[in-house]
């Protein structure tokens, strides 16, 4: 269909086009904002602070400098267990004390191989969250490194929570080892791999997605109007042609024979007239 024809159809259906525009704007608004009651628009995008840090689980004789120290073959499994313990119970309480928070003031999520937080227990995306996961190599084997990701209201708060995760874990392990009278030569060593890297980020749907949703709904609505109008016009033309065909009554056999006899009589008269004409004409 030509562009001019499409524009003419849309102009003749301008009230429907106006309705499509309103619907498209509502769709874009729904993508970008959350409607609350009493009526209020809350942006779905939000600012949070995110900090990341890493913890090395090591043997008393560091595996970094010593070849095949005792216990190094189980460090990957130990890292998965510790990563799961950090988000709940006593270890979480120790981390909360170091961060100056109550344990219920932040959520804990473990993405380690030992335990994965179920989807129905996922925390609020805008709340303070401590997430732990075990780093793996290219073949999928667990390394003795725990990656910590902290989310808070701002970058400073996130960095404080990530740092508290390292020191709180160390406090818990030292307290546990002291209670069980484990000598230093046999204690598991925990150390942070550098300071936490913090930054402010924007999360949630981007404004571009709202614009794309608006354009898609508008284009789909206009296409529906054009297609529906074309089908309605074709249906109307077909109905009119069918009505005209119904108005023309078919000739009866007697009428058809009379018409045929009349044509044959006219032909015979013409031949008789030609026979009576002089030969020199």
Residue frames relative to the residue before (quaternion, step in Angstrom):
aa qw qx qy qz dx dy dz
X 1.0000 0.0000 0.0000 0.0000 0.00 0.00 0.00
X 0.4811 -0.6925 0.4605 0.2774 3.56 -0.91 0.96
X 0.6352 -0.5597 0.3807 0.3719 3.53 -1.23 0.60
X 0.6447 0.5252 -0.3255 0.4500 3.57 0.96 -0.88
X 0.6473 0.5171 -0.3177 0.4612 3.59 0.96 -0.83
X 0.6459 0.5161 -0.3182 0.4639 3.57 0.98 -0.84
X 0.6675 0.4994 -0.3048 0.4606 3.57 0.91 -0.90
X 0.6362 0.5217 -0.3304 0.4625 3.59 1.03 -0.74
X 0.6381 0.5165 -0.3288 0.4668 3.58 0.99 -0.82
X 0.6749 0.4891 -0.2993 0.4644 3.58 0.91 -0.89
X 0.6367 0.5241 -0.3382 0.4533 3.59 1.04 -0.70
X 0.6645 0.4859 -0.3035 0.4798 3.57 0.99 -0.80
X 0.7317 0.3326 -0.2092 0.5570 3.60 1.19 -0.48
X 0.1700 0.8513 -0.4863 0.0999 3.59 1.08 0.67
X 0.5967 0.5509 -0.3747 0.4473 3.60 1.10 -0.49
X 0.6467 0.4933 -0.3133 0.4901 3.56 1.06 -0.76
X 0.6252 0.5312 -0.3365 0.4624 3.58 1.04 -0.77
X 0.6246 0.5291 -0.3379 0.4646 3.59 1.02 -0.76
X 0.6441 0.5128 -0.3188 0.4696 3.59 1.01 -0.76
X 0.6339 0.5205 -0.3265 0.4697 3.58 1.06 -0.77
X 0.6262 0.5346 -0.3400 0.4545 3.60 1.00 -0.78
X 0.6508 0.5064 -0.3167 0.4688 3.59 0.92 -0.87
X 0.6599 0.5084 -0.3048 0.4617 3.58 0.95 -0.89
X 0.6477 0.5151 -0.3179 0.4628 3.59 1.00 -0.81
X 0.6524 0.5055 -0.3173 0.4671 3.60 0.97 -0.80
X 0.6378 0.5166 -0.3283 0.4675 3.57 1.02 -0.74
X 0.6409 0.5207 -0.3251 0.4609 3.59 1.01 -0.80
X 0.6649 0.4953 -0.3060 0.4679 3.59 0.92 -0.86
X 0.6446 0.5179 -0.3190 0.4632 3.56 1.02 -0.79
X 0.6489 0.5253 -0.3178 0.4495 3.59 1.00 -0.80
X 0.6397 0.5133 -0.3295 0.4677 3.58 1.11 -0.63
X 0.7537 0.4149 -0.2148 0.4622 3.59 0.91 -0.91
X 0.8062 0.2144 -0.0818 0.5453 3.58 1.09 -0.68
X 0.3256 -0.6948 0.6060 0.2097 3.51 -1.33 0.44
X 0.2896 -0.7701 0.5481 0.1504 3.57 -0.74 1.10
X 0.0691 -0.8030 0.5920 0.0020 3.57 -0.72 1.11
X 0.3422 -0.7176 0.5696 0.2085 3.55 -1.31 0.26
X 0.3901 -0.2048 -0.8823 0.1655 1.50 -1.71 1.85
X 0.7210 -0.4793 0.2643 0.4249 3.58 -1.17 0.63
X 0.2616 0.7340 -0.5792 0.2393 3.53 -0.65 1.20
X 0.3030 -0.7499 0.5627 0.1712 3.54 -1.03 0.82
X 0.0699 -0.7798 0.6221 0.0053 3.56 -0.72 1.15
X 0.4519 -0.7029 0.4793 0.2682 3.54 -0.75 1.06
X 0.4220 -0.6997 0.5194 0.2503 3.56 -1.02 0.83
X 0.6108 0.5109 -0.3541 0.4903 3.60 1.23 -0.28
X 0.0037 0.8055 -0.5916 0.0346 3.59 -0.98 0.76
X 0.3913 -0.7058 0.5489 0.2179 3.56 -1.25 0.58
X 0.0627 0.7733 -0.6283 0.0568 3.56 -0.94 0.91
X 0.4006 -0.6709 0.5597 0.2760 3.51 -1.34 0.27
X 0.1010 -0.7942 0.5989 0.0210 3.57 -0.95 0.90
X 0.0171 -0.7879 0.6153 -0.0178 3.56 -0.95 0.93
X 0.1281 -0.7899 0.5968 0.0586 3.58 -1.02 0.80
X 0.0282 0.7774 -0.6265 0.0484 3.52 -1.12 0.75
X 0.2258 -0.7663 0.5840 0.1441 3.56 -1.26 0.35
X 0.2021 -0.7657 0.6056 0.0782 3.50 -1.17 0.83
X 0.2475 -0.7597 0.5866 0.1325 3.57 -0.93 0.94
X 0.2116 -0.7419 0.6259 0.1144 3.56 -0.87 1.02
X 0.0244 0.8415 -0.5304 0.1001 3.55 -0.39 1.24
X 0.5083 -0.6126 0.5141 0.3195 3.54 -1.37 0.31
X 0.6673 -0.4880 0.3531 0.4380 3.63 -1.19 0.32
X 0.6984 0.2888 -0.2101 0.6202 3.56 1.09 -0.74
X 0.3934 -0.7896 0.4058 0.2390 3.53 0.01 1.32
X 0.4276 -0.7032 0.5140 0.2417 3.53 -0.92 0.97
X 0.5351 0.6240 -0.4085 0.3967 3.57 1.24 -0.24
X 0.7924 0.2794 -0.1381 0.5243 3.59 1.02 -0.79
X 0.7272 0.3930 -0.2415 0.5084 3.59 1.13 -0.53
X 0.4158 -0.7049 0.5194 0.2458 3.56 -0.98 0.84
X 0.8595 -0.0888 0.0077 0.5032 3.56 -0.81 1.16
X 0.0656 0.8029 -0.5884 0.0693 3.63 0.51 1.10
X 0.6366 -0.5421 0.3897 0.3859 3.55 -1.24 0.48
X 0.8052 0.2627 -0.2169 0.4854 3.58 -0.90 1.01
X 0.4885 0.6905 -0.4320 0.3130 3.62 1.18 -0.14
X 0.6278 0.5663 -0.3452 0.4075 3.60 1.13 -0.56
X 0.7156 0.4230 -0.2550 0.4940 3.62 1.20 -0.31
X 0.4272 0.7401 -0.4499 0.2595 3.59 1.22 -0.04
X 0.6114 0.5610 -0.3615 0.4253 3.61 1.03 -0.67
X 0.6720 0.4784 -0.2878 0.4865 3.58 0.95 -0.89
X 0.6312 0.5249 -0.3307 0.4655 3.59 1.03 -0.75
X 0.6276 0.5382 -0.3396 0.4485 3.58 1.01 -0.76
X 0.6471 0.5138 -0.3203 0.4634 3.59 0.98 -0.80
X 0.6520 0.5091 -0.3143 0.4657 3.58 1.00 -0.82
X 0.6771 0.4911 -0.2975 0.4604 3.59 0.88 -0.92
X 0.6243 0.5423 -0.3414 0.4468 3.59 1.01 -0.79
X 0.6576 0.4939 -0.3068 0.4791 3.60 1.06 -0.69
X 0.6640 0.5133 -0.3056 0.4496 3.60 1.02 -0.79
X 0.6118 0.6061 -0.3492 0.3695 3.58 1.09 -0.64
X 0.7282 0.4521 -0.2456 0.4527 3.62 1.08 -0.57
X 0.7799 0.2296 -0.1443 0.5641 3.59 1.18 0.15
X 0.8270 0.3164 -0.1891 0.4245 3.50 -1.33 0.29
X 0.8591 -0.1573 0.1207 0.4718 3.52 -1.20 -0.74
X 0.6589 0.5051 -0.3251 0.4528 3.59 0.94 -0.82
X 0.6376 0.5136 -0.3315 0.4688 3.59 0.97 -0.76
X 0.6353 0.5239 -0.3287 0.4624 3.58 1.02 -0.75
X 0.6442 0.5093 -0.3227 0.4705 3.59 1.02 -0.77
X 0.6362 0.5123 -0.3224 0.4784 3.60 1.03 -0.77
X 0.6418 0.5292 -0.3239 0.4507 3.59 0.98 -0.85
X 0.6399 0.5203 -0.3353 0.4555 3.60 0.95 -0.79
X 0.6658 0.4998 -0.3034 0.4635 3.57 0.95 -0.83
X 0.7097 0.4413 -0.2546 0.4866 3.58 1.09 -0.69
X 0.4596 -0.6896 0.4476 0.3360 3.59 1.24 -0.15
X 0.5743 0.5729 -0.3712 0.4520 3.57 1.14 0.66
X 0.4715 -0.5940 0.5455 0.3569 3.50 -1.37 0.05
X 0.6164 -0.5733 0.3730 0.3901 3.63 -1.03 0.59
X 0.6932 0.4723 -0.2914 0.4599 3.61 1.08 -0.60
X 0.5648 0.6151 -0.3834 0.3945 3.60 1.26 0.03
X 0.7684 0.1583 -0.1644 0.5979 3.59 1.25 0.08
X 0.4164 -0.7005 0.5301 0.2344 3.53 -1.20 0.64
X 0.2501 -0.7616 0.5803 0.1441 3.53 -1.20 0.60
X 0.0350 -0.7892 0.6128 -0.0203 3.56 -0.89 0.98
X 0.1378 -0.7869 0.5986 0.0599 3.56 -0.87 1.00
X 0.1013 -0.7882 0.6056 0.0420 3.54 -0.87 0.99
X 0.3557 0.7462 -0.4874 0.2813 3.56 1.17 0.53
X 0.6475 -0.5238 0.3859 0.3969 3.54 -1.29 0.27
X 0.6317 0.5620 -0.3385 0.4129 3.58 1.11 -0.60
X 0.8012 -0.0403 0.0681 0.5932 3.58 1.03 -0.73
X 0.0856 -0.7801 0.6190 0.0320 3.55 -1.01 0.86
X 0.4670 -0.6855 0.4835 0.2798 3.55 -0.86 0.98
X 0.4413 -0.7046 0.4779 0.2836 3.64 -0.74 0.96
X 0.6268 -0.5803 0.3741 0.3611 3.54 -1.20 0.63
X 0.6709 0.5115 -0.3156 0.4343 3.60 1.00 -0.76
X 0.6895 0.4281 -0.2801 0.5126 3.61 1.29 -0.20
X 0.3098 0.7716 -0.5025 0.2370 3.58 1.21 0.35
X 0.4597 -0.7053 0.4652 0.2736 3.61 -0.91 0.89
X 0.6513 -0.4721 0.4157 0.4244 3.50 -1.37 0.17
X 0.4676 -0.7100 0.4349 0.2968 3.64 -0.69 0.97
X 0.7001 0.4548 -0.2801 0.4738 3.64 1.16 -0.39
X 0.5719 0.6043 -0.3881 0.3964 3.59 1.21 -0.12
X 0.6068 -0.5177 0.4375 0.4152 3.55 -1.34 0.08
X 0.0089 -0.8154 0.5742 -0.0731 3.56 -0.73 1.11
X 0.1487 -0.7424 0.6466 0.0928 3.54 -1.13 0.81
X 0.0541 -0.8102 0.5832 -0.0248 3.56 -0.58 1.19
X 0.0866 -0.7895 0.6068 0.0304 3.56 -0.95 0.91
X 0.0568 0.7741 -0.6287 0.0469 3.55 -1.14 0.71
X 0.4099 -0.6947 0.5358 0.2496 3.56 -1.16 0.62
X 0.4123 -0.7028 0.5277 0.2401 3.56 -0.91 0.96
X 0.1496 -0.7879 0.5937 0.0657 3.57 -0.99 0.87
X 0.4745 -0.6476 0.5074 0.3132 3.55 -1.25 0.38
X 0.7652 -0.3944 0.2539 0.4410 3.58 -1.31 -0.07
X 0.6961 0.4468 -0.2728 0.4912 3.60 1.19 -0.48
X 0.5940 -0.6067 0.3520 0.3940 3.59 1.26 0.06
X 0.4838 0.6567 -0.4487 0.3652 3.61 1.22 0.11
X 0.4877 -0.6766 0.4737 0.2829 3.56 -1.01 0.88
X 0.2517 -0.7447 0.6033 0.1346 3.54 -1.02 0.93
X 0.5356 -0.6335 0.4398 0.3442 3.63 -1.13 0.47
X 0.5118 0.6065 -0.4321 0.4283 3.57 0.90 0.94
X 0.1637 -0.7706 0.6118 0.0706 3.57 -0.85 1.02
X 0.2169 -0.7625 0.5981 0.1176 3.54 -0.83 1.03
X 0.1589 -0.7910 0.5892 0.0442 3.55 -0.83 1.05
X 0.0306 -0.7730 0.6336 0.0047 3.54 -0.95 0.93
X 0.0894 -0.8027 0.5896 0.0087 3.55 -0.69 1.13
X 0.1037 -0.7707 0.6271 0.0459 3.55 -1.05 0.86
X 0.0865 0.7839 -0.6072 0.0963 3.54 -0.93 0.96
X 0.7595 -0.3924 0.2580 0.4501 3.55 -1.31 -0.08
X 0.7966 0.0222 0.0021 0.6042 3.60 1.08 -0.65
X 0.7111 -0.4716 0.3106 0.4189 3.55 -1.32 0.23
X 0.6422 0.5314 -0.3345 0.4397 3.61 0.97 -0.78
X 0.6684 0.4873 -0.3032 0.4731 3.58 0.93 -0.86
X 0.6379 0.5215 -0.3264 0.4632 3.59 1.03 -0.76
X 0.6499 0.5063 -0.3194 0.4683 3.61 0.98 -0.81
X 0.6389 0.5214 -0.3283 0.4606 3.59 1.02 -0.77
X 0.6639 0.4918 -0.3105 0.4700 3.61 0.97 -0.80
X 0.6547 0.5037 -0.3227 0.4620 3.60 0.96 -0.79
X 0.6545 0.4972 -0.3146 0.4747 3.60 0.99 -0.77
X 0.6444 0.5187 -0.3239 0.4592 3.57 1.03 -0.77
X 0.5852 0.5773 -0.3762 0.4274 3.60 1.11 -0.58
X 0.6682 0.4900 -0.3033 0.4706 3.59 1.00 -0.80
X 0.7184 0.4374 -0.2621 0.4732 3.58 0.78 -1.02
X 0.6393 0.5228 -0.3386 0.4509 3.61 1.01 -0.70
X 0.6328 0.5128 -0.3310 0.4765 3.58 1.03 -0.72
X 0.6543 0.5079 -0.3166 0.4623 3.56 0.96 -0.83
X 0.6339 0.5252 -0.3335 0.4595 3.60 0.99 -0.80
X 0.6553 0.5179 -0.3192 0.4476 3.58 0.93 -0.89
X 0.6882 0.4800 -0.2953 0.4568 3.59 0.84 -0.96
X 0.6478 0.5071 -0.3289 0.4637 3.61 0.99 -0.77
X 0.6539 0.5062 -0.3184 0.4635 3.59 0.98 -0.83
X 0.6563 0.5118 -0.3067 0.4618 3.55 0.96 -0.88
X 0.6652 0.4951 -0.3074 0.4668 3.59 0.94 -0.84
X 0.6450 0.5135 -0.3274 0.4618 3.58 1.03 -0.73
X 0.6452 0.5218 -0.3251 0.4536 3.59 0.97 -0.81
X 0.7475 0.3694 -0.2110 0.5102 3.59 1.00 -0.76
X 0.4068 -0.7580 0.4343 0.2670 3.59 1.36 0.25
X 0.2593 0.7505 -0.5522 0.2542 3.53 0.85 1.03
X 0.4246 -0.7206 0.4773 0.2694 3.63 -0.67 0.99
X 0.6495 -0.5455 0.3653 0.3835 3.54 -1.20 0.58
X 0.6351 0.5590 -0.3329 0.4164 3.59 1.03 -0.69
X 0.7508 0.3534 -0.2118 0.5163 3.60 1.22 -0.31
X 0.5062 0.6717 -0.4173 0.3443 3.58 1.25 0.05
X 0.4962 -0.6233 0.5187 0.3102 3.52 -1.19 0.68
X 0.2682 -0.7803 0.5508 0.1260 3.54 -0.88 0.96
X 0.0852 -0.7862 0.6120 0.0111 3.56 -0.97 0.95
X 0.1077 0.8034 -0.5770 0.1004 3.57 -0.79 1.01
X 0.4513 -0.6872 0.5026 0.2673 3.53 -1.06 0.78
X 0.3314 -0.7343 0.5603 0.1923 3.55 -1.04 0.81
X 0.8200 -0.1439 0.0487 0.5519 3.56 0.38 1.26
X 0.6336 -0.5353 0.4049 0.3848 3.53 -1.32 0.26
X 0.6015 -0.5702 0.4229 0.3664 3.53 -1.24 0.52
X 0.2947 -0.7363 0.5865 0.1642 3.56 -1.04 0.84
X 0.0394 -0.8337 0.5493 -0.0399 3.56 -0.46 1.25
X 0.0685 0.7769 -0.6233 0.0569 3.55 -1.22 0.60
X 0.4319 -0.6530 0.5527 0.2858 3.55 -1.30 0.36
X 0.0458 -0.8025 0.5947 -0.0120 3.58 -0.89 0.92
X 0.3335 -0.6945 0.5985 0.2198 3.54 -1.35 0.39
X 0.0569 -0.8080 0.5864 -0.0049 3.55 -0.75 1.05
X 0.5773 0.5507 -0.4473 0.4041 3.53 -1.27 0.42
X 0.7067 -0.4587 0.3155 0.4367 3.60 -1.27 0.12
X 0.4253 -0.6997 0.5169 0.2496 3.56 -0.99 0.82
X 0.6216 -0.5527 0.3992 0.3858 3.56 -1.22 0.51
X 0.5664 0.6002 -0.3863 0.4119 3.58 1.15 -0.54
X 0.6295 0.5373 -0.3375 0.4485 3.59 1.03 -0.75
X 0.6308 0.5233 -0.3329 0.4663 3.58 1.05 -0.73
X 0.6496 0.5092 -0.3139 0.4692 3.58 1.00 -0.83
X 0.6572 0.5031 -0.3120 0.4666 3.59 0.95 -0.84
X 0.6390 0.5176 -0.3314 0.4626 3.60 0.99 -0.76
X 0.6404 0.5221 -0.3239 0.4608 3.59 1.01 -0.81
X 0.6759 0.4917 -0.2932 0.4642 3.58 0.89 -0.94
X 0.6528 0.5210 -0.3233 0.4449 3.59 0.95 -0.84
X 0.6758 0.4821 -0.3055 0.4665 3.60 0.85 -0.91
X 0.6422 0.5180 -0.3309 0.4579 3.61 0.98 -0.80
X 0.6759 0.4855 -0.2993 0.4667 3.60 0.87 -0.94
X 0.6608 0.5003 -0.3154 0.4621 3.60 0.92 -0.84
X 0.6564 0.5117 -0.3172 0.4546 3.59 0.98 -0.79
X 0.6582 0.4953 -0.3113 0.4738 3.60 0.95 -0.85
X 0.6358 0.5194 -0.3316 0.4648 3.58 0.99 -0.79
X 0.6424 0.5169 -0.3269 0.4619 3.59 0.99 -0.77
X 0.6376 0.5220 -0.3308 0.4599 3.60 1.01 -0.78
X 0.6741 0.4966 -0.3001 0.4571 3.60 0.87 -0.95
X 0.6772 0.4881 -0.3017 0.4605 3.59 0.84 -0.93
X 0.6609 0.5048 -0.3120 0.4593 3.58 0.91 -0.87
X 0.6489 0.5117 -0.3204 0.4631 3.59 0.99 -0.82
X 0.6453 0.5172 -0.3205 0.4620 3.60 0.98 -0.81
X 0.6631 0.4918 -0.3103 0.4713 3.58 0.92 -0.84
X 0.6501 0.5126 -0.3240 0.4579 3.59 0.98 -0.81
X 0.6545 0.5052 -0.3177 0.4641 3.58 0.98 -0.81
X 0.6571 0.4994 -0.3124 0.4703 3.59 0.93 -0.83
X 0.6342 0.5220 -0.3284 0.4663 3.59 1.03 -0.74
X 0.6600 0.5139 -0.3089 0.4527 3.58 0.97 -0.85
X 0.6472 0.5125 -0.3165 0.4672 3.59 0.96 -0.85
X 0.6582 0.5037 -0.3098 0.4660 3.59 0.94 -0.86
X 0.6478 0.5120 -0.3236 0.4621 3.59 1.02 -0.76
X 0.6487 0.5135 -0.3234 0.4593 3.60 0.99 -0.79
X 0.6488 0.5036 -0.3201 0.4723 3.60 0.95 -0.80
X 0.6505 0.5084 -0.3200 0.4648 3.57 0.98 -0.77
X 0.6411 0.5204 -0.3246 0.4613 3.58 1.05 -0.75
X 0.6411 0.5148 -0.3257 0.4668 3.62 0.99 -0.78
X 0.6463 0.5142 -0.3259 0.4601 3.57 0.97 -0.78
X 0.6504 0.5170 -0.3251 0.4517 3.58 1.04 -0.69
X 0.6333 0.5507 -0.3337 0.4293 3.63 1.12 -0.60
X 0.6581 0.4816 -0.3042 0.4925 3.63 1.10 -0.56
X 0.2365 -0.8004 0.5375 0.1203 3.60 -0.38 1.30
X 0.4549 -0.6815 0.4910 0.2957 3.62 -0.90 0.76
X 0.5108 -0.6568 0.4649 0.3025 3.62 -1.05 0.78
X 0.4661 -0.6662 0.5084 0.2837 3.53 -1.10 0.78
X 0.6516 -0.5210 0.3616 0.4162 3.64 -1.15 0.38
X 0.6316 0.5310 -0.3429 0.4489 3.65 1.00 -0.74
X 0.6545 0.5037 -0.3132 0.4688 3.58 0.96 -0.85
X 0.6494 0.5154 -0.3231 0.4564 3.56 0.97 -0.83
X 0.6599 0.4911 -0.3242 0.4672 3.65 1.02 -0.78
X 0.6355 0.5216 -0.3358 0.4596 3.59 0.99 -0.76
X 0.6499 0.5034 -0.3262 0.4666 3.56 0.93 -0.84
X 0.6515 0.5117 -0.3213 0.4588 3.61 1.01 -0.80
X 0.6521 0.5052 -0.3197 0.4662 3.62 0.99 -0.86
X 0.6287 0.5381 -0.3355 0.4501 3.56 1.02 -0.75
X 0.6526 0.4982 -0.3234 0.4704 3.55 0.95 -0.81
X 0.6602 0.5010 -0.3192 0.4596 3.61 0.96 -0.83
X 0.6337 0.5290 -0.3323 0.4563 3.65 1.02 -0.70
X 0.6371 0.5198 -0.3270 0.4659 3.54 0.99 -0.78
X 0.6496 0.5088 -0.3219 0.4643 3.58 0.98 -0.78
X 0.6593 0.5048 -0.3158 0.4591 3.63 0.96 -0.86
X 0.6353 0.5245 -0.3286 0.4619 3.60 1.00 -0.76
X 0.6412 0.5134 -0.3310 0.4644 3.56 0.92 -0.76
X 0.6653 0.4933 -0.3153 0.4632 3.60 0.91 -0.81
X 0.6464 0.5123 -0.3296 0.4595 3.65 0.98 -0.75
X 0.6297 0.5289 -0.3332 0.4613 3.58 0.99 -0.75
X 0.6609 0.5048 -0.3146 0.4576 3.55 0.91 -0.83
X 0.6469 0.5251 -0.3365 0.4388 3.62 1.03 -0.71
X 0.6861 0.4904 -0.2837 0.4565 3.66 1.09 -0.67
X 0.5272 0.6300 -0.4156 0.3903 3.57 1.16 -0.23
X 0.5586 -0.5989 0.4460 0.3612 3.65 -1.04 0.78
X 0.5814 -0.6190 0.4097 0.3330 3.50 -1.15 0.64
X 0.6783 0.5060 -0.3209 0.4253 3.57 1.11 -0.67
X 0.5532 0.5951 -0.4124 0.4121 3.60 1.19 -0.06
